Amino acid sequence: MKLKDIERILEAEVIVGKELLAKEVKMVCGCDLMSDVLSFAKSESLLLTGLTNPQVVRTAEMADLQAICFVRGKKPEQETIDMAEDKDIPLLVTPIPMFESCGRLYQAGLPGCSEYKK
C-alpha cells in the first residue's frame, strides 16, 4: 500500500515527506515501546505510535521503517521533525486513536508484522 493511500485512510496530515508519498508500505506496526519496535517490527513497515520524541525517528531508521504516523492528533516536537527530514523518513499525524488506525489499515488490506509473508 502506498503512503498516499494511508494518508487518505487515516485522514492524516503529512508533516514531513510529501514528496515521498509514493513509497510502498508492506505492513503496519502499532507500538509505543521502541524496544518492542526493534524486536518485532520488520523493515518496510509503517509505525503507528503516540510517542513524538526524536527517539522514534532513531528507532525507525535502525529498523528500516518506511514512515511514522503519530496517532491521536499528537504533533512531534521540532527536533523530531528536523531529524526525520534529515533521514528522509515521512511523518504523518492522524486524529484517529491507535486501535482504530490499526483497524482501518488492516481492513484496507495492510497486514500486521506478525502476518506479513514475503
C-alpha positions as CSV (number, residue, x, y, z in Angstrom):
1,M,0.0,0.0,0.0
2,K,1.3,3.4,-0.9
3,L,1.7,6.1,1.8
4,K,-0.7,8.3,-0.2
5,D,-3.4,5.6,0.4
6,I,-2.5,5.6,4.1
7,E,-2.8,9.3,4.3
8,R,-6.3,9.1,2.9
9,I,-7.5,6.1,5.0
10,L,-6.2,7.7,8.2
11,E,-7.3,11.2,7.3
12,A,-3.7,12.2,8.1
13,E,-1.7,15.4,7.7
14,V,1.8,15.0,6.2
15,I,4.3,16.8,8.3
16,V,7.5,15.6,6.6
17,G,7.9,13.8,3.2
18,K,5.1,15.0,1.0
19,E,7.4,14.1,-1.9
20,L,7.7,10.5,-0.6
21,L,4.0,9.5,-0.6
22,A,4.6,7.1,-3.4
23,K,6.7,4.9,-1.0
24,E,5.3,1.4,-0.7
25,V,4.5,0.1,2.8
26,K,4.3,-3.7,3.2
27,M,2.9,-3.9,6.8
28,V,2.0,-1.9,9.8
29,C,3.1,-1.9,13.5
30,G,1.2,-0.1,16.2
31,C,3.5,0.4,19.2
32,D,4.6,2.9,21.9
33,L,7.6,0.9,23.2
34,M,10.5,1.5,21.0
35,S,12.2,-1.7,22.3
36,D,9.2,-3.7,21.0
37,V,9.5,-1.9,17.7
38,L,13.2,-3.1,17.4
39,S,12.2,-6.6,18.5
40,F,9.0,-7.1,16.4
41,A,8.7,-4.6,13.5
42,K,10.0,-5.6,10.1
43,S,11.6,-3.4,7.5
44,E,9.3,-1.6,5.1
45,S,6.7,-1.2,7.9
46,L,4.7,1.9,8.9
47,L,4.9,2.7,12.6
48,L,1.8,4.0,14.3
49,T,2.7,5.5,17.7
50,G,1.7,8.1,20.2
51,L,5.3,8.9,21.1
52,T,6.6,12.1,19.5
53,N,10.2,12.4,20.6
54,P,13.3,12.1,18.4
55,Q,13.9,8.5,19.7
56,V,11.0,7.4,17.4
57,V,12.9,8.6,14.3
58,R,16.2,7.0,15.5
59,T,14.3,3.7,16.0
60,A,12.6,3.9,12.6
61,E,15.9,4.4,11.0
62,M,17.5,1.5,12.8
63,A,14.5,-0.8,12.0
64,D,14.4,0.4,8.3
65,L,10.8,1.5,8.6
66,Q,9.2,3.4,5.7
67,A,7.3,6.0,7.7
68,I,5.9,7.1,11.1
69,C,2.3,8.1,11.8
70,F,1.5,9.8,15.1
71,V,-1.9,8.9,16.4
72,R,-4.5,10.8,18.5
73,G,-3.5,14.0,16.8
74,K,-0.2,14.2,18.6
75,K,2.3,16.6,17.0
76,P,6.0,15.8,17.0
77,E,8.4,18.3,18.5
78,Q,10.7,20.3,16.2
79,E,13.8,18.2,16.9
80,T,11.8,15.1,15.7
81,I,10.7,16.9,12.6
82,D,14.2,18.0,11.8
83,M,15.6,14.6,12.3
84,A,13.0,13.0,10.1
85,E,13.7,15.5,7.3
86,D,17.5,14.7,7.5
87,K,16.8,11.0,7.3
88,D,14.0,11.1,4.7
89,I,11.5,9.4,6.9
90,P,8.0,10.6,6.3
91,L,5.9,11.8,9.3
92,L,2.2,11.8,9.3
93,V,-0.3,12.8,12.0
94,T,-3.8,11.3,12.3
95,P,-6.5,12.4,14.7
96,I,-7.6,8.8,15.0
97,P,-6.6,6.6,18.0
98,M,-4.1,3.8,17.5
99,F,-6.6,0.9,17.8
100,E,-8.9,2.4,15.1
101,S,-6.0,3.4,12.9
102,C,-4.7,-0.2,13.0
103,G,-8.2,-1.5,12.3
104,R,-8.7,0.8,9.3
105,L,-5.4,-0.2,7.7
106,Y,-6.0,-3.9,8.4
107,Q,-9.5,-3.6,6.9
108,A,-7.9,-1.9,3.8
109,G,-5.6,-5.0,3.4
110,L,-2.4,-3.9,5.1
111,P,-1.2,-6.8,7.3
112,G,0.4,-6.6,10.7
113,C,4.1,-7.5,11.1
114,S,3.2,-10.9,12.6
115,E,1.2,-11.8,9.5
116,Y,3.3,-10.5,6.7
117,K,4.7,-13.1,4.3
118,K,7.1,-12.1,1.5
